[in-house]
């Protein structure tokens, strides 16, 4: 009688030396859980916040940008810091706002160390 050839499945060929079975394309695992853009919690107001963020940082006119850049430079802030202060507090910083300007600069120093 002839010898019987035993065929093994590709899954049987996986071992410690060869962690991927034959025929595996070494792609990412398919069993990883998909994480949505808003995280694992409820969706809540995610799309409202995203639209509001986009609208707040939409490009203003060149005149407004120039004004903010000059004002920020006079106060020793970046354009982003000055614009964020307008968006968060609803007011333009003045030279008299020494304490708030110092807080912003101190926060910048903390971010640069990280």
C-alpha positions as CSV (number, residue, x, y, z in Angstrom):
1,X,0.0,0.0,0.0
2,X,1.0,3.5,-0.6
3,X,1.6,6.0,2.1
4,X,-1.2,8.3,2.9
5,X,-0.3,12.0,2.6
6,X,-1.7,14.0,5.5
7,X,-2.6,17.6,4.6
8,X,-2.4,20.2,7.3
9,X,-4.5,23.3,7.4
10,X,-2.6,26.7,7.4
11,X,-3.8,27.3,10.9
12,X,-1.9,24.1,12.0
13,X,1.4,25.5,10.6
14,X,1.5,28.4,13.0
15,X,4.1,28.0,15.7
16,X,6.4,30.1,18.0
17,X,9.0,30.5,15.2
18,X,6.3,31.3,12.6
19,X,3.5,33.2,14.4
20,X,1.5,33.8,11.2
21,X,0.1,30.7,9.4
22,X,0.8,30.0,5.8
23,X,-1.3,32.2,3.5
24,X,-1.5,35.0,6.0
25,X,-0.9,38.4,4.4
26,X,0.5,40.0,7.7
27,X,-2.2,42.6,7.6
28,X,-3.7,44.1,10.8
29,X,-5.8,41.9,13.0
30,X,-9.4,42.0,12.0
31,X,-10.7,41.4,15.5
32,X,-9.7,44.9,16.9
33,X,-12.7,46.8,18.1
34,X,-13.4,49.9,16.0
35,X,-13.1,53.1,18.0
36,X,-15.4,55.9,16.7
37,X,-14.1,59.5,16.3
38,X,-16.1,60.6,19.4
39,X,-14.8,57.8,21.6
40,X,-16.6,54.9,23.4
41,X,-19.1,57.1,25.3
42,X,-22.3,58.3,23.8
43,X,-22.2,60.6,20.8
44,X,-24.0,63.4,22.7
45,X,-23.3,66.8,21.1
46,X,-20.2,65.7,19.2
47,X,-21.3,67.0,15.8
48,X,-22.6,70.3,17.2
49,X,-19.2,70.8,18.9
50,X,-17.3,69.9,15.8
51,X,-19.3,72.3,13.7
52,X,-18.9,75.1,16.3
53,X,-15.2,74.5,16.4
54,X,-14.9,74.7,12.7
55,X,-17.0,77.9,12.6
56,X,-14.9,79.5,15.4
57,X,-11.6,78.9,13.7
58,X,-12.8,79.6,10.2
59,X,-10.5,82.0,8.4
60,X,-11.5,85.6,9.2
61,X,-10.9,88.4,6.8
62,X,-7.3,89.5,6.1
63,X,-7.9,92.8,7.9
64,X,-9.0,91.1,11.1
65,X,-6.0,88.7,11.0
66,X,-3.6,91.6,10.6
67,X,-5.3,93.5,13.5
68,X,-5.0,90.4,15.7
69,X,-1.4,89.7,14.8
70,X,-0.4,93.3,15.6
71,X,-2.3,93.3,18.8
72,X,-0.8,89.9,19.8
73,X,2.7,91.0,19.1
74,X,2.2,94.2,21.2
75,X,1.1,92.0,24.1
76,X,3.8,89.4,23.6
77,X,1.4,86.6,22.6
78,X,1.0,84.4,19.6
79,X,-1.9,84.9,17.2
80,X,-3.4,81.6,18.4
81,X,-3.2,82.6,22.0
82,X,-4.8,86.0,21.3
83,X,-7.5,84.6,19.2
84,X,-8.3,81.8,21.7
85,X,-8.7,84.4,24.4
86,X,-11.2,86.3,22.2
87,X,-13.1,83.1,21.6
88,X,-13.1,81.9,25.2
89,X,-13.6,85.2,27.0
90,X,-15.4,87.3,24.3
91,X,-13.2,90.3,24.7
92,X,-9.9,91.7,23.3
93,X,-7.0,91.8,25.7
94,X,-5.6,95.2,26.6
95,X,-2.3,96.4,27.9
96,X,-3.9,96.7,31.3
97,X,-4.7,93.0,31.5
98,X,-1.3,92.2,32.9
99,X,-2.3,89.4,35.1
100,X,-4.2,87.5,32.3
101,X,-1.4,88.0,29.9
102,X,1.1,86.6,32.5
103,X,-1.2,83.6,33.0
104,X,-1.2,82.9,29.2
105,X,2.5,83.1,29.0
106,X,3.0,80.9,32.0
107,X,0.6,78.3,30.5
108,X,2.7,78.5,27.3
109,X,5.9,77.8,29.2
110,X,4.2,74.7,30.8
111,X,3.1,73.4,27.4
112,X,6.6,73.9,26.0
113,X,8.2,71.8,28.7
114,X,5.9,68.8,28.1
